[in-house]
Protein backbone atom coordinates (compact mmCIF):
# COMPACT_ATOMS: atom_id res chain seq x y z
CA UNK A 1 0.00 0.00 0.00
CA UNK A 2 2.74 2.48 0.92
CA UNK A 3 4.74 1.84 -2.24
CA UNK A 4 1.95 3.24 -4.44
CA UNK A 5 2.00 6.77 -2.97
CA UNK A 6 2.72 9.62 -5.38
CA UNK A 7 5.65 11.60 -3.89
CA UNK A 8 5.28 14.32 -6.52
CA UNK A 9 2.58 15.76 -4.25
CA UNK A 10 5.31 16.76 -1.86
CA UNK A 11 7.44 18.18 -4.66
CA UNK A 12 4.56 20.36 -5.85
CA UNK A 13 3.08 21.45 -2.57
CA UNK A 14 5.56 20.82 0.23
CA UNK A 15 4.61 19.36 3.59
CA UNK A 16 1.15 20.99 3.48
CA UNK A 17 0.26 18.81 0.49
CA UNK A 18 0.44 15.51 2.45
CA UNK A 19 -3.07 13.98 2.30
CA UNK A 20 -4.58 12.89 5.61
CA UNK A 21 -5.13 9.46 4.03
CA UNK A 22 -1.35 8.96 4.00
CA UNK A 23 -1.35 8.81 7.77
CA UNK A 24 -3.50 5.68 7.87
CA UNK A 25 -1.02 3.81 5.65
CA UNK A 26 1.49 3.67 8.52
CA UNK A 27 0.89 0.17 9.94
CA UNK A 28 2.35 0.98 13.33
CA UNK A 29 1.55 -1.70 15.93
CA UNK A 30 3.99 -1.17 18.73
CA UNK A 31 2.57 -3.79 21.04
CA UNK A 32 2.56 -6.54 18.40
CA UNK A 33 5.93 -5.58 16.92
CA UNK A 34 4.51 -4.91 13.44
CA UNK A 35 6.60 -2.90 10.99
CA UNK A 36 6.68 0.86 10.68
CA UNK A 37 6.60 2.06 7.08
CA UNK A 38 10.09 3.52 7.32
CA UNK A 39 10.60 3.66 3.56
CA UNK A 40 7.62 5.98 3.10
CA UNK A 41 8.70 8.23 5.95
CA UNK A 42 12.28 8.45 4.66
CA UNK A 43 11.27 9.24 1.06
CA UNK A 44 8.75 11.83 2.17
CA UNK A 45 11.29 13.46 4.52
CA UNK A 46 13.90 13.60 1.74
CA UNK A 47 11.53 15.23 -0.77
CA UNK A 48 10.30 17.72 1.85
CA UNK A 49 13.85 18.72 2.82
CA UNK A 50 14.85 19.18 -0.82
CA UNK A 51 11.84 21.44 -1.30
CA UNK A 52 12.88 23.51 1.71
CA UNK A 53 16.38 24.04 0.28
CA UNK A 54 15.40 26.04 -2.80
CA UNK A 55 18.05 28.76 -3.34
CA UNK A 56 16.94 32.32 -2.60
CA UNK A 57 18.20 33.56 -6.01
CA UNK A 58 16.55 32.15 -9.12
CA UNK A 59 19.75 32.11 -11.20
CA UNK A 60 23.02 34.01 -11.75
CA UNK A 61 21.21 36.82 -13.59
CA UNK A 62 19.00 37.41 -10.56
CA UNK A 63 22.06 37.34 -8.28
CA UNK A 64 23.93 39.91 -10.39
CA UNK A 65 20.83 42.12 -10.60
CA UNK A 66 20.51 42.19 -6.82
CA UNK A 67 23.86 41.80 -5.06
CA UNK A 68 25.99 42.71 -8.05
CA UNK A 69 24.22 46.01 -8.66
CA UNK A 70 24.21 46.76 -4.94
CA UNK A 71 28.00 46.37 -4.90
CA UNK A 72 28.15 48.75 -7.87
CA UNK A 73 26.53 51.65 -6.01
CA UNK A 74 29.67 52.74 -4.14
CA UNK A 75 32.10 52.27 -7.04
CA UNK A 76 32.41 56.06 -7.27
CA UNK A 77 31.13 59.10 -5.38
CA UNK A 78 27.38 59.40 -5.75
CA UNK A 79 24.99 62.33 -5.61
CA UNK A 80 21.40 62.74 -4.45
CA UNK A 81 20.45 63.38 -8.07
CA UNK A 82 21.66 59.91 -9.02
CA UNK A 83 19.77 58.24 -6.18
CA UNK A 84 16.60 60.12 -7.11
CA UNK A 85 16.98 59.08 -10.75
CA UNK A 86 17.29 55.43 -9.69
CA UNK A 87 14.63 55.16 -7.00
CA UNK A 88 12.86 58.52 -6.60
CA UNK A 89 9.72 57.15 -8.27
CA UNK A 90 9.34 54.42 -5.64
CA UNK A 91 6.79 55.04 -2.84
CA UNK A 92 9.32 53.81 -0.26
CA UNK A 93 12.00 56.30 -1.31
CA UNK A 94 13.02 58.96 1.16
CA UNK A 95 16.26 60.79 1.86
CA UNK A 96 18.14 60.39 5.12
CA UNK A 97 20.71 62.98 5.99
CA UNK A 98 23.70 60.66 6.30
CA UNK A 99 22.75 57.94 3.80
CA UNK A 100 24.62 59.46 0.86
CA UNK A 101 27.61 60.11 3.11
CA UNK A 102 27.60 56.45 4.18
CA UNK A 103 27.56 55.24 0.57
CA UNK A 104 30.49 57.43 -0.39
CA UNK A 105 32.44 56.56 2.76
CA UNK A 106 32.06 52.82 2.05
CA UNK A 107 33.44 53.33 -1.46
CA UNK A 108 36.35 55.37 -0.16
CA UNK A 109 37.19 52.75 2.49
CA UNK A 110 37.25 49.98 -0.11
CA UNK A 111 39.44 52.16 -2.35
CA UNK A 112 41.92 52.63 0.47
CA UNK A 113 42.22 48.86 0.92
CA UNK A 114 44.07 48.64 -2.44
CA UNK A 115 43.00 45.00 -2.48
CA UNK A 116 41.30 42.61 -4.89
CA UNK A 117 38.60 40.15 -3.87
CA UNK A 118 36.89 37.40 -5.85
CA UNK A 119 33.65 35.83 -4.66
CA UNK A 120 32.83 32.38 -6.02
CA UNK A 121 29.18 31.53 -5.52
CA UNK A 122 27.22 28.31 -5.69
CA UNK A 123 23.41 28.11 -5.85
CA UNK A 124 23.49 29.91 -8.21
CA UNK A 125 26.85 29.52 -9.91
CA UNK A 126 28.28 33.04 -10.17
CA UNK A 127 31.52 35.01 -9.84
CA UNK A 128 31.86 38.61 -8.68
CA UNK A 129 35.20 40.41 -8.41
CA UNK A 130 36.02 43.65 -6.59
CA UNK A 131 39.22 45.32 -7.74
CA UNK A 132 40.52 48.32 -5.77
CA UNK A 133 44.18 47.87 -6.66
CA UNK A 134 44.45 50.54 -9.35
CA UNK A 135 41.28 52.66 -9.44
CA UNK A 136 41.05 55.29 -12.16
CA UNK A 137 40.57 58.98 -11.22
CA UNK A 138 37.11 59.48 -9.71
CA UNK A 139 36.69 55.74 -9.19
CA UNK A 140 36.73 53.86 -5.89
CA UNK A 141 36.88 50.31 -7.25
CA UNK A 142 35.62 48.11 -10.08
CA UNK A 143 32.99 45.38 -9.88
CA UNK A 144 33.19 42.61 -12.49
CA UNK A 145 30.35 40.15 -13.09
CA UNK A 146 31.27 36.63 -14.16
CA UNK A 147 35.00 37.44 -14.31
CA UNK A 148 37.88 36.36 -12.12
CA UNK A 149 40.93 38.46 -11.29
CA UNK A 150 44.55 37.43 -11.64
CA UNK A 151 46.16 36.83 -8.27
CA UNK A 152 43.46 38.32 -6.02
CA UNK A 153 44.38 39.04 -2.43
CA UNK A 154 41.41 37.01 -1.22
CA UNK A 155 39.09 34.49 -2.86
CA UNK A 156 35.89 33.68 -0.97
CA UNK A 157 33.71 30.66 -1.72
CA UNK A 158 30.15 30.59 -0.41
CA UNK A 159 26.52 30.15 -1.49
CA UNK A 160 24.10 32.73 -2.78
CA UNK A 161 21.98 32.31 0.34
CA UNK A 162 24.94 32.97 2.67
CA UNK A 163 25.97 35.99 0.57
CA UNK A 164 22.43 37.36 0.89
CA UNK A 165 22.41 36.88 4.66
CA UNK A 166 25.90 38.41 4.87
CA UNK A 167 24.85 41.64 3.15
CA UNK A 168 21.76 41.66 5.34
CA UNK A 169 23.99 41.71 8.42
CA UNK A 170 22.96 38.26 9.65
CA UNK A 171 26.28 36.43 9.25
CA UNK A 172 29.20 36.39 11.67
CA UNK A 173 32.17 36.15 9.31
CA UNK A 174 34.60 34.62 11.86
CA UNK A 175 31.99 31.96 12.70
CA UNK A 176 31.21 31.39 9.00
CA UNK A 177 34.90 30.76 8.36
CA UNK A 178 35.09 28.29 11.24
CA UNK A 179 31.95 26.39 10.21
CA UNK A 180 32.77 26.38 6.49
CA UNK A 181 29.82 28.51 5.37
CA UNK A 182 32.52 30.72 3.89
CA UNK A 183 35.84 29.37 2.67
CA UNK A 184 38.76 31.68 2.08
CA UNK A 185 41.79 31.25 -0.11
CA UNK A 186 44.47 33.83 0.50
CA UNK A 187 44.79 36.15 3.46
CA UNK A 188 42.07 35.64 6.08
CA UNK A 189 43.44 38.75 7.78
CA UNK A 190 42.66 40.84 4.67
CA UNK A 191 39.21 39.29 4.46
CA UNK A 192 38.53 40.29 8.06
CA UNK A 193 40.02 43.76 7.47
CA UNK A 194 37.45 44.31 4.70
CA UNK A 195 34.56 43.65 7.10
CA UNK A 196 34.56 46.92 9.11
CA UNK A 197 34.83 48.86 5.85
CA UNK A 198 31.53 47.47 4.58
CA UNK A 199 29.51 46.96 7.80
CA UNK A 200 27.69 50.31 7.21
CA UNK A 201 26.35 48.78 3.96
CA UNK A 202 24.25 46.19 5.81
CA UNK A 203 21.26 48.44 6.66
CA UNK A 204 21.56 50.02 3.21
CA UNK A 205 21.13 46.57 1.62
CA UNK A 206 17.76 46.15 3.32
CA UNK A 207 16.66 49.57 2.10
CA UNK A 208 17.90 48.69 -1.38
CA UNK A 209 15.84 45.47 -1.49
CA UNK A 210 12.73 47.48 -0.68
CA UNK A 211 13.47 50.02 -3.42
CA UNK A 212 14.05 47.37 -6.11
CA UNK A 213 10.86 45.49 -5.13
CA UNK A 214 12.35 42.28 -3.76
CA UNK A 215 9.98 41.54 -0.85
CA UNK A 216 10.82 37.81 -0.78
CA UNK A 217 14.52 38.57 -0.32
CA UNK A 218 13.68 41.09 2.38
CA UNK A 219 11.51 38.56 4.22
CA UNK A 220 14.31 36.00 4.05
CA UNK A 221 16.47 38.34 6.15
CA UNK A 222 13.80 38.50 8.84
CA UNK A 223 13.33 34.76 9.40
C-alpha positions as a Markdown table, in Angstrom:
| # | Residue | x | y | z |
|---|---|---|---|---|
| 1 | Unk | 0.0 | 0.0 | 0.0 |
| 2 | Unk | 2.7 | 2.5 | 0.9 |
| 3 | Unk | 4.7 | 1.8 | -2.2 |
| 4 | Unk | 1.9 | 3.2 | -4.4 |
| 5 | Unk | 2.0 | 6.8 | -3.0 |
| 6 | Unk | 2.7 | 9.6 | -5.4 |
| 7 | Unk | 5.7 | 11.6 | -3.9 |
| 8 | Unk | 5.3 | 14.3 | -6.5 |
| 9 | Unk | 2.6 | 15.8 | -4.3 |
| 10 | Unk | 5.3 | 16.8 | -1.9 |
| 11 | Unk | 7.4 | 18.2 | -4.7 |
| 12 | Unk | 4.6 | 20.4 | -5.8 |
| 13 | Unk | 3.1 | 21.4 | -2.6 |
| 14 | Unk | 5.6 | 20.8 | 0.2 |
| 15 | Unk | 4.6 | 19.4 | 3.6 |
| 16 | Unk | 1.2 | 21.0 | 3.5 |
| 17 | Unk | 0.3 | 18.8 | 0.5 |
| 18 | Unk | 0.4 | 15.5 | 2.4 |
| 19 | Unk | -3.1 | 14.0 | 2.3 |
| 20 | Unk | -4.6 | 12.9 | 5.6 |
| 21 | Unk | -5.1 | 9.5 | 4.0 |
| 22 | Unk | -1.4 | 9.0 | 4.0 |
| 23 | Unk | -1.4 | 8.8 | 7.8 |
| 24 | Unk | -3.5 | 5.7 | 7.9 |
| 25 | Unk | -1.0 | 3.8 | 5.6 |
| 26 | Unk | 1.5 | 3.7 | 8.5 |
| 27 | Unk | 0.9 | 0.2 | 9.9 |
| 28 | Unk | 2.3 | 1.0 | 13.3 |
| 29 | Unk | 1.5 | -1.7 | 15.9 |
| 30 | Unk | 4.0 | -1.2 | 18.7 |
| 31 | Unk | 2.6 | -3.8 | 21.0 |
| 32 | Unk | 2.6 | -6.5 | 18.4 |
| 33 | Unk | 5.9 | -5.6 | 16.9 |
| 34 | Unk | 4.5 | -4.9 | 13.4 |
| 35 | Unk | 6.6 | -2.9 | 11.0 |
| 36 | Unk | 6.7 | 0.9 | 10.7 |
| 37 | Unk | 6.6 | 2.1 | 7.1 |
| 38 | Unk | 10.1 | 3.5 | 7.3 |
| 39 | Unk | 10.6 | 3.7 | 3.6 |
| 40 | Unk | 7.6 | 6.0 | 3.1 |
| 41 | Unk | 8.7 | 8.2 | 6.0 |
| 42 | Unk | 12.3 | 8.5 | 4.7 |
| 43 | Unk | 11.3 | 9.2 | 1.1 |
| 44 | Unk | 8.8 | 11.8 | 2.2 |
| 45 | Unk | 11.3 | 13.5 | 4.5 |
| 46 | Unk | 13.9 | 13.6 | 1.7 |
| 47 | Unk | 11.5 | 15.2 | -0.8 |
| 48 | Unk | 10.3 | 17.7 | 1.8 |
| 49 | Unk | 13.9 | 18.7 | 2.8 |
| 50 | Unk | 14.8 | 19.2 | -0.8 |
| 51 | Unk | 11.8 | 21.4 | -1.3 |
| 52 | Unk | 12.9 | 23.5 | 1.7 |
| 53 | Unk | 16.4 | 24.0 | 0.3 |
| 54 | Unk | 15.4 | 26.0 | -2.8 |
| 55 | Unk | 18.1 | 28.8 | -3.3 |
| 56 | Unk | 16.9 | 32.3 | -2.6 |
| 57 | Unk | 18.2 | 33.6 | -6.0 |
| 58 | Unk | 16.6 | 32.2 | -9.1 |
| 59 | Unk | 19.8 | 32.1 | -11.2 |
| 60 | Unk | 23.0 | 34.0 | -11.8 |
| 61 | Unk | 21.2 | 36.8 | -13.6 |
| 62 | Unk | 19.0 | 37.4 | -10.6 |
| 63 | Unk | 22.1 | 37.3 | -8.3 |
| 64 | Unk | 23.9 | 39.9 | -10.4 |
| 65 | Unk | 20.8 | 42.1 | -10.6 |
| 66 | Unk | 20.5 | 42.2 | -6.8 |
| 67 | Unk | 23.9 | 41.8 | -5.1 |
| 68 | Unk | 26.0 | 42.7 | -8.1 |
| 69 | Unk | 24.2 | 46.0 | -8.7 |
| 70 | Unk | 24.2 | 46.8 | -4.9 |
| 71 | Unk | 28.0 | 46.4 | -4.9 |
| 72 | Unk | 28.2 | 48.8 | -7.9 |
| 73 | Unk | 26.5 | 51.6 | -6.0 |
| 74 | Unk | 29.7 | 52.7 | -4.1 |
| 75 | Unk | 32.1 | 52.3 | -7.0 |
| 76 | Unk | 32.4 | 56.1 | -7.3 |
| 77 | Unk | 31.1 | 59.1 | -5.4 |
| 78 | Unk | 27.4 | 59.4 | -5.8 |
| 79 | Unk | 25.0 | 62.3 | -5.6 |
| 80 | Unk | 21.4 | 62.7 | -4.5 |
| 81 | Unk | 20.4 | 63.4 | -8.1 |
| 82 | Unk | 21.7 | 59.9 | -9.0 |
| 83 | Unk | 19.8 | 58.2 | -6.2 |
| 84 | Unk | 16.6 | 60.1 | -7.1 |
| 85 | Unk | 17.0 | 59.1 | -10.8 |
| 86 | Unk | 17.3 | 55.4 | -9.7 |
| 87 | Unk | 14.6 | 55.2 | -7.0 |
| 88 | Unk | 12.9 | 58.5 | -6.6 |
| 89 | Unk | 9.7 | 57.1 | -8.3 |
| 90 | Unk | 9.3 | 54.4 | -5.6 |
| 91 | Unk | 6.8 | 55.0 | -2.8 |
| 92 | Unk | 9.3 | 53.8 | -0.3 |
| 93 | Unk | 12.0 | 56.3 | -1.3 |
| 94 | Unk | 13.0 | 59.0 | 1.2 |
| 95 | Unk | 16.3 | 60.8 | 1.9 |
| 96 | Unk | 18.1 | 60.4 | 5.1 |
| 97 | Unk | 20.7 | 63.0 | 6.0 |
| 98 | Unk | 23.7 | 60.7 | 6.3 |
| 99 | Unk | 22.8 | 57.9 | 3.8 |
| 100 | Unk | 24.6 | 59.5 | 0.9 |
| 101 | Unk | 27.6 | 60.1 | 3.1 |
| 102 | Unk | 27.6 | 56.4 | 4.2 |
| 103 | Unk | 27.6 | 55.2 | 0.6 |
| 104 | Unk | 30.5 | 57.4 | -0.4 |
| 105 | Unk | 32.4 | 56.6 | 2.8 |
| 106 | Unk | 32.1 | 52.8 | 2.0 |
| 107 | Unk | 33.4 | 53.3 | -1.5 |
| 108 | Unk | 36.4 | 55.4 | -0.2 |
| 109 | Unk | 37.2 | 52.7 | 2.5 |
| 110 | Unk | 37.3 | 50.0 | -0.1 |
| 111 | Unk | 39.4 | 52.2 | -2.4 |
| 112 | Unk | 41.9 | 52.6 | 0.5 |
| 113 | Unk | 42.2 | 48.9 | 0.9 |
| 114 | Unk | 44.1 | 48.6 | -2.4 |
| 115 | Unk | 43.0 | 45.0 | -2.5 |
| 116 | Unk | 41.3 | 42.6 | -4.9 |
| 117 | Unk | 38.6 | 40.1 | -3.9 |
| 118 | Unk | 36.9 | 37.4 | -5.9 |
| 119 | Unk | 33.7 | 35.8 | -4.7 |
| 120 | Unk | 32.8 | 32.4 | -6.0 |
| 121 | Unk | 29.2 | 31.5 | -5.5 |
| 122 | Unk | 27.2 | 28.3 | -5.7 |
| 123 | Unk | 23.4 | 28.1 | -5.8 |
| 124 | Unk | 23.5 | 29.9 | -8.2 |
| 125 | Unk | 26.9 | 29.5 | -9.9 |
| 126 | Unk | 28.3 | 33.0 | -10.2 |
| 127 | Unk | 31.5 | 35.0 | -9.8 |
| 128 | Unk | 31.9 | 38.6 | -8.7 |
| 129 | Unk | 35.2 | 40.4 | -8.4 |
| 130 | Unk | 36.0 | 43.6 | -6.6 |
| 131 | Unk | 39.2 | 45.3 | -7.7 |
| 132 | Unk | 40.5 | 48.3 | -5.8 |
| 133 | Unk | 44.2 | 47.9 | -6.7 |
| 134 | Unk | 44.4 | 50.5 | -9.3 |
| 135 | Unk | 41.3 | 52.7 | -9.4 |
| 136 | Unk | 41.1 | 55.3 | -12.2 |
| 137 | Unk | 40.6 | 59.0 | -11.2 |
| 138 | Unk | 37.1 | 59.5 | -9.7 |
| 139 | Unk | 36.7 | 55.7 | -9.2 |
| 140 | Unk | 36.7 | 53.9 | -5.9 |
| 141 | Unk | 36.9 | 50.3 | -7.3 |
| 142 | Unk | 35.6 | 48.1 | -10.1 |
| 143 | Unk | 33.0 | 45.4 | -9.9 |
| 144 | Unk | 33.2 | 42.6 | -12.5 |
| 145 | Unk | 30.4 | 40.2 | -13.1 |
| 146 | Unk | 31.3 | 36.6 | -14.2 |
| 147 | Unk | 35.0 | 37.4 | -14.3 |
| 148 | Unk | 37.9 | 36.4 | -12.1 |
| 149 | Unk | 40.9 | 38.5 | -11.3 |
| 150 | Unk | 44.5 | 37.4 | -11.6 |
| 151 | Unk | 46.2 | 36.8 | -8.3 |
| 152 | Unk | 43.5 | 38.3 | -6.0 |
| 153 | Unk | 44.4 | 39.0 | -2.4 |
| 154 | Unk | 41.4 | 37.0 | -1.2 |
| 155 | Unk | 39.1 | 34.5 | -2.9 |
| 156 | Unk | 35.9 | 33.7 | -1.0 |
| 157 | Unk | 33.7 | 30.7 | -1.7 |
| 158 | Unk | 30.1 | 30.6 | -0.4 |
| 159 | Unk | 26.5 | 30.2 | -1.5 |
| 160 | Unk | 24.1 | 32.7 | -2.8 |
| 161 | Unk | 22.0 | 32.3 | 0.3 |
| 162 | Unk | 24.9 | 33.0 | 2.7 |
| 163 | Unk | 26.0 | 36.0 | 0.6 |
| 164 | Unk | 22.4 | 37.4 | 0.9 |
| 165 | Unk | 22.4 | 36.9 | 4.7 |
| 166 | Unk | 25.9 | 38.4 | 4.9 |
| 167 | Unk | 24.9 | 41.6 | 3.2 |
| 168 | Unk | 21.8 | 41.7 | 5.3 |
| 169 | Unk | 24.0 | 41.7 | 8.4 |
| 170 | Unk | 23.0 | 38.3 | 9.7 |
| 171 | Unk | 26.3 | 36.4 | 9.3 |
| 172 | Unk | 29.2 | 36.4 | 11.7 |
| 173 | Unk | 32.2 | 36.2 | 9.3 |
| 174 | Unk | 34.6 | 34.6 | 11.9 |
| 175 | Unk | 32.0 | 32.0 | 12.7 |
| 176 | Unk | 31.2 | 31.4 | 9.0 |
| 177 | Unk | 34.9 | 30.8 | 8.4 |
| 178 | Unk | 35.1 | 28.3 | 11.2 |
| 179 | Unk | 31.9 | 26.4 | 10.2 |
| 180 | Unk | 32.8 | 26.4 | 6.5 |
| 181 | Unk | 29.8 | 28.5 | 5.4 |
| 182 | Unk | 32.5 | 30.7 | 3.9 |
| 183 | Unk | 35.8 | 29.4 | 2.7 |
| 184 | Unk | 38.8 | 31.7 | 2.1 |
| 185 | Unk | 41.8 | 31.2 | -0.1 |
| 186 | Unk | 44.5 | 33.8 | 0.5 |
| 187 | Unk | 44.8 | 36.1 | 3.5 |
| 188 | Unk | 42.1 | 35.6 | 6.1 |
| 189 | Unk | 43.4 | 38.7 | 7.8 |
| 190 | Unk | 42.7 | 40.8 | 4.7 |
| 191 | Unk | 39.2 | 39.3 | 4.5 |
| 192 | Unk | 38.5 | 40.3 | 8.1 |
| 193 | Unk | 40.0 | 43.8 | 7.5 |
| 194 | Unk | 37.5 | 44.3 | 4.7 |
| 195 | Unk | 34.6 | 43.7 | 7.1 |
| 196 | Unk | 34.6 | 46.9 | 9.1 |
| 197 | Unk | 34.8 | 48.9 | 5.9 |
| 198 | Unk | 31.5 | 47.5 | 4.6 |
| 199 | Unk | 29.5 | 47.0 | 7.8 |
| 200 | Unk | 27.7 | 50.3 | 7.2 |
| 201 | Unk | 26.3 | 48.8 | 4.0 |
| 202 | Unk | 24.3 | 46.2 | 5.8 |
| 203 | Unk | 21.3 | 48.4 | 6.7 |
| 204 | Unk | 21.6 | 50.0 | 3.2 |
| 205 | Unk | 21.1 | 46.6 | 1.6 |
| 206 | Unk | 17.8 | 46.1 | 3.3 |
| 207 | Unk | 16.7 | 49.6 | 2.1 |
| 208 | Unk | 17.9 | 48.7 | -1.4 |
| 209 | Unk | 15.8 | 45.5 | -1.5 |
| 210 | Unk | 12.7 | 47.5 | -0.7 |
| 211 | Unk | 13.5 | 50.0 | -3.4 |
| 212 | Unk | 14.0 | 47.4 | -6.1 |
| 213 | Unk | 10.9 | 45.5 | -5.1 |
| 214 | Unk | 12.4 | 42.3 | -3.8 |
| 215 | Unk | 10.0 | 41.5 | -0.8 |
| 216 | Unk | 10.8 | 37.8 | -0.8 |
| 217 | Unk | 14.5 | 38.6 | -0.3 |
| 218 | Unk | 13.7 | 41.1 | 2.4 |
| 219 | Unk | 11.5 | 38.6 | 4.2 |
| 220 | Unk | 14.3 | 36.0 | 4.1 |
| 221 | Unk | 16.5 | 38.3 | 6.2 |
| 222 | Unk | 13.8 | 38.5 | 8.8 |
| 223 | Unk | 13.3 | 34.8 | 9.4 |
